Amino acid sequence: MNTLICGSLAYDSIMVFPDQFKNHILPEQIHILNVAFLVPEMRREFGGCAGNIAYNLKLLNGKPLIMATVGDDFEPYAQRLEGLGLTQTHVRRAPGSYTAQAFITTDLDDNQITAFHPGAMSFSHQNHVHDASNVALGIVAPDGRDGMLQHAREFHEKGVPFVFDPGQGLPMFNGDELMNFVALADYVALNDYEAKLLQERTGKSLEQLAQNVRALIVTLGAKGSMIYSAGKLLNIPCVQAEQVIDPTGCGDAFRAGLLYGIVNGMDWETTGRLAALMGALKIASRGGQNHVHSRDEIASLFREQFGTQLE
């Protein structure tokens, strides 16, 4: 059975400014801000939440099915997906638009200035969950606003359990809309900042929100993660990475571990630990889809870390 991943496919253009932004921005002049940064280093990565999650789930020998909208410039990404064996059945082209793109400039202090162009993401509501077959689990990841609302509703109508993963899309929704997502979803996944924002907008504590779903998961970076389920709180430790190179896409790798654990009926401790391991493997390489590990290698690393077998 497939895991349907509703979310973005995007290009990430990442540039490095070999200095500190603070040396070039005058605080007293920000009302007339006009600065330019020379960025001699630049790379372009394949990204987007749906692409990153599917990539990591494929490493685990899962069965990801991407549902996304893309633009006229998608061909290089299409060739990549084909090479990875990821089907494009539900990747819809939106003529006259660009594929979603993030332009990220990072300074020597790891501060970032990002411009994001949603492009074809704005047409995500043209895809329908009902069109996908043999789906056991889904996820509503950051995407176009209308698409996220629609896909959550359609998962619920189809009786397919799904994870609500608002990510950077959370600010697009008010408290009532967010509560509706939680009411429709079976699982909610957030980072610590998103968890605080969700509580602020809904007026509900995490414990209260968790009562509406099978599990609510909050990642805490180097502090690990928390899983609220069945009235209990489970603390999952962080997995020490070989190197800390680039956090881009770590949350997506973590979510792939969650999806794999859920669809394979693993308990929450095992699922959380697998998710933590996937995040640690990702952070040791640049970009969201450049780490390469076989299912056997991941299982071996899981056994080394936790002393138990990965089923």
N, C-alpha and C positions, 0 to 999 in steps of 0.2 A: 504494500500500500504506500501511496505517495504522501509526502509532506508538502502542502501548498504554501509557498512563501510569497506573500503579497508585500511588495515594497519597491524600492528604487533600484535601478541600474544607473550607474553614473561614472563619469570620468573625474578623477582627482588630479588636478595639476598642482604639484607641491613645489614651492620655491623656498630657497634658504637665503635669508639676508644675513651676511657675515658680520653683523654688528648688533646693537641693541636698539629697539624701537625708541626707547626713552631718550636716546641721545639725539634723536631727530624730530621729536615731537615736543613743541613748546607748550606747556600746560596753559599758559596765559593766552595762547593764540588758537585754542581748539575751536573757537567760534568761526574761524576763517581757515580751517585746516586744509592744507594743500601740500601734500608731501609725495615724494617719489622714492622708491627703494630700488637700488641696483641689486639684482638677484642673479649672480653668475651661475648658480646651481639650480637646475630644475629637472623634475621628472614627472612623467604622466603615468598614473596608475589606473587599473580597472577597479571600480569600487561600487558604491551603492549598497544599502543594507541587504537587499534581496540577493545581490550578486555575492557579497561576502558570506552571508549565512549559507547560501547554497554551496559555495566552494568548500566551506568547512564541513558541512554535512556530507558532502561527497567524499571527503577524506575518510570519514567514518563508515563509508559504504552505505550511507543512508540513501533515501530516494527523494531528493529535492525536486520540486516542480516550481519554477519561477513564474510569477504572474506580475508583469511590469509593462510600462509604456516607454518607448524610446523614440529617438528622432532620426533625421536623415543621415547623421554622422555615426550611426551605430555599427557599421560594417566591421571595423576592427574588433569590437567587443563580440559581435556575432560569431566571428571566426574563432575567437577564444573560447566561447561557450561550446561551440561545436567540438573543438579540440579536447575540452574537458569532459565531453560526453553529457553535457547538461542540455536537456531539450528546450527548445524555444517555442513550443506549441502555444504558450500563453504569453509570449512577449509580443506586444502589439506595437506596430510602427505608427507614429503620429506625423504624417507628412507636413512639411513646412516648419518643423520645430527641431530644436537641438535635444540631444540626450542630456539629462540633468548633469550639471557640472559644478564642481567645487574648485575654487582657486584659493589656495592656502599659502600664505607667506609666514614662515617661521623665523624668529630671530635666535640669537645665541643663548637667550634665556628660556627658550622653548615657549615664548609668547607667540600667539598666532593671530593673524588677521585673515579672515575668511570671507569670501564673497561666494554665494551659492545661487546658481541659476537653475530653477526647477525644470524649465523646459517642458519636455514631454510628460513629466510627472503630473502636470496639471490635467492630463487626459486619463488618469488612472481609473476613473469611474467608468470608462468604456470597457474595462475588463470585468467579467462576472465570475464569481466563485462557482456558480451553477454550471459553468461550462467545463469545469475540471472534473475528471472522473477518478475513481479509486483513491480517494483522499481520506486518510485516517486522522490527520492532524493539520492544523494551519497556523499561520502567524500573520498578524497585521502589524507590519513594521512601518517605519516612516515612509510616507508616500504623499501623493496629492491629498488635500483635505477631504474632498468629496469622495475620493476612492477609499480612504480609510474608513469613513463613516459607512459607506455602502458595503465594503467587504466584511466588516464586523457584523453587520445586519445579515448578510447573505450566509456567512458561516453559521450563524445561529439558526437561521431558517432551514438550512440544509442539515442541521444536527451534527455538524462537524466541530469537535472541540478545537479551540484556538487560543493562542497566546496573544495578548494585547501588549505590544512593545512600542509605545509612543515615541521614544527617543527624542530627537531634536524637533519632532513635530508636535510635541505636547503643548507648547505655547499657542498653537492654532485653535485650541478648544477651550470652551468655558467649563465651569464646574459641572453644570447639568450634562453637557455632552460627555465629559470624562466619566461621570457616574454611569451614564448609559453604556459606555464602552465596558466598564467594569462589570455591569449587570449582564451583558451579553457574553463576555469572555469566560473562559474556564481557568485561565492563568494570566497573570500580569507580571511583566519583567521591566525593571527600572534600574537606573543607576541612582546613587545617593542624592544627587541634585534633583533629578526628575521626581524622586520619591517625596522630597520636600515640597516641590512645586505642586505635585498632585494633591498632597495634604492641604496645602494652602488654598488651592482652587476649589476643592470639594468640601473643605471643612471637616474632613474625616481623618482619623488617625490610621496608621498602617494596619493596626490590629482590626479596626472596624472595616477597612477596605478588604482585608483578607477574608473576612467572613462571607464575602460575596463570591469567592472563587475557590477552586481546589488548592491553589497555591499562589502566593505573591512572593516574588523573588527580587531582592535588592542587592546590587553589586556595590562593593565598597572599595574598589581599586586594590591596593596592596594589603588592605585589611580583610580581604576575602569577600564573603557574601552572606546574606541572611535569607532564609526561606521560611515564610509563614505558611503553615498548612495544618488543617485539622485542629486548630486552636493551640498549636505548638510553634515554637521558634527554634529553628535549626541553624547553627552557625557553621559555615563552611570555610575552612582555612584557604588562604591564597597558596597557589603553587609557585615555588621559587623558579623564576625563569633563568635560562642559561645566560641570557643577556637582556637588558632592557633597551631596545633599539627604537621602537616606534609603537605608540599605543593605538594608532589608527586601525580600526576594525576589530579591536580586542573584544568589545561588547558583542559584536556580531558573531565572533568565534565562540564566545561564551554561550550565546543563544543557540548556536548549532548543537552544542553539547546538551543543553536543556531539551531541545526538540528530540534529539536521538534518545535520550533517557526516557522521556515521556512516551514516545511511540513504541519503545521496546519494553515498557512496563517496569522500568527500574525503580527502586525506592529513591526517596529524595536525597538521602546522603550520597548514594552512588551517582545520581544524576548531577548533583551540585559539584561533586568532586571532578566528574568528567568535564563539566562546563569550565571549572577553574583551570583544569589542565589545558583545554583547548585555548583559553585566553593566554596562558603562559607560553604556549608554543607559538602563537601569533606574535606576541610582543617582541620576540627575539629576531624578527625580520621587518624590513621596511614594506609599507603598503599593506593592503588588506588581504591580498591573495598571492603572496610570494613564498609563503612557508610551505614546504612539501614534506608530508609524512604519510606513510602507508597506515592502513588500519592495524596491521600487526605491530608496527612501531609504536602507535598510540597505545595499544593494549599493553605492550611491554613497559612503556613509560608509566602507565597507570599502575601496573603491578609494582614497579620500583617505588613509586610515590606512596602508595596506600597499602601495599601488601595483600591486595585482593585481585581476583580476576575480573576483567571487563568482559561481560557476557556478549 
